[in-house]
Amino acid sequence: MEENYLLVDLDKILNNIKSIKKKAQKSKFCAVLKADAYGLGSLEVANYIKNYIDYIAVAQFKEAKYLRENGIKTPILILGYLPLDKYKECAKLGIDVVIYDLDYAKKINESLDSKINCHIGLDTGHTRIGFRDFEIEKINKLKDLVNLNFIGAMSHFATADEKDLTYTKEQYKKFTYIINQIKEDFDLKLVHIANSAASMEYDFKSDLLRVGISLYGIYPSDYIKEVSKIKLEQAFEFKAQISFVKKVKKGTSISYGRTFVAEKDMKVATVAIGYADGFKRSFSNIGEVLVNGKPTKVVGRVCMDQMMIDVSGIDCKIGDYITLYPDIYKEAKKINTIAYELMTSISKRVPRIYKSNILGEYHEG
């Protein structure tokens, strides 16, 4: 047994892929496995879904290299910046990269002794990286860089998960304009802009659906959750064991700083989880968990390795597992964040346990 763990249901991830693919059958599917598959384990997820996807996207070179060196042969695209010395190894490993600056592209080209597959990064309004619509001349100069093999062009929506699509439509219009200006100069096989929200709800043309958060059963926003006809299955549960149960008298203070003082006699349980495991200190006195199916509150400050919860009126004992994030959307709002951050903050010291109908249940690695 583990004092805490993250249970990952691989079948639910696969079901989410199948549900989203039904909507856009003409598009290829790219599973975004950056940040260790949003904390769920990129290699384990990749191995399970590799026969159902066309591409994998990650954010950093080390993420792509890890998958390649562990037998993942699916095409991989690195979405962001790479230090100059990494491109040669990407070419060797068959990893696609994004090119978004002319001067840096020239340096990349000079650093290589073989061709590398590239996607032109376009900034249509997200304002992170990419060529803008007034930089067509710069984009066209890329074709002179002989070691850069341009197979795609891409952009990213900023507000596709919101009800008002005005800005999203403006972005798509800019994207289409740039593609039309450059398509005669490049043989672009993959023109893509659809993120999770766009892939699920809209019909913007995209040769590749880049699906991240929805892969794991989390809707990109409350609005998409409300309107989507696609039924996602949350693919993970965060669990921790009760380590101690005690009765405390009215007036007793709990945890660091004495930020919680019992207003009446109560029963309190200590749980073997803390902010070093990724359960944020911000949940002090406001977080909610499930104890044997019953909701209850965090009391006192969350410690590095432990926290306390109010279990008054709840039958529980040492060794019982509680469920953290019983409603991850609700919990995220309490600390002014989003489900993405809660997922990716779960520490690597929390064991990942995987289950599927085919493989049964097993630990990572």
Stockholm file with secondary structure:
# STOCKHOLM 1.0

chainA/1-365         MEENYLLVDLDKILNNIKSIKKKAQKSKFCAVLKADAYGLGSLEVANYIKNYIDYIAVAQFKEAKYLRENGIKTPILILGYLPLDKYKECAKLGIDVVIYDLDYAKKINESLDSKINCHIGLDTGHTRIGFRDFEIEKINKLKDLVNLNFIGAMSHFATADEKDLTYTKEQYKKFTYIINQIKEDFDLKLVHIANSAASMEYDFKSDLLRVGISLYGIYPSDYIKEVSKIKLEQAFEFKAQISFVKKVKKGTSISYGRTFVAEKDMKVATVAIGYADGFKRSFSNIGEVLVNGKPTKVVGRVCMDQMMIDVSGIDCKIGDYITLYPDIYKEAKKINTIAYELMTSISKRVPRIYKSNILGEYHEG
#=GR chainA/1-365 SS CCSEEEEEEHHHHHHHHHHHHHHCTTSEEEEECHHHHHTTCHHHHHHHHGGGCSEEEESSHHHHHHHHHTTCCSCEEECSCCCGGGHHHHHHHTEEEEECCHHHHHHHHHHCSSCEEEEEEBCSSSCSSSBCTTCHHHHHHGGGCTTEEEEEEECCCSSTTSSCCHHHHHHHHHHHHHHHHHTTTSCCSEEECBCHHHHHHCCCCCSEEEECGGGGTCCSSHHHHHHCCSCCCCCEEEEEEEEEEEEECTTCEESGGGCEECSSCEEEEEESCCGGGTCCGGGTTTCEEEETTEEEEEESCCCSSCEEEECTTCCCCTTCEEEECTTHHHHHHHTTCCHHHHHHTSCTTSCEEEEETTTEEEECC
#=GC SS_cons         CCSEEEEEEHHHHHHHHHHHHHHCTTSEEEEECHHHHHTTCHHHHHHHHGGGCSEEEESSHHHHHHHHHTTCCSCEEECSCCCGGGHHHHHHHTEEEEECCHHHHHHHHHHCSSCEEEEEEBCSSSCSSSBCTTCHHHHHHGGGCTTEEEEEEECCCSSTTSSCCHHHHHHHHHHHHHHHHHTTTSCCSEEECBCHHHHHHCCCCCSEEEECGGGGTCCSSHHHHHHCCSCCCCCEEEEEEEEEEEEECTTCEESGGGCEECSSCEEEEEESCCGGGTCCGGGTTTCEEEETTEEEEEESCCCSSCEEEECTTCCCCTTCEEEECTTHHHHHHHTTCCHHHHHHTSCTTSCEEEEETTTEEEECC
//
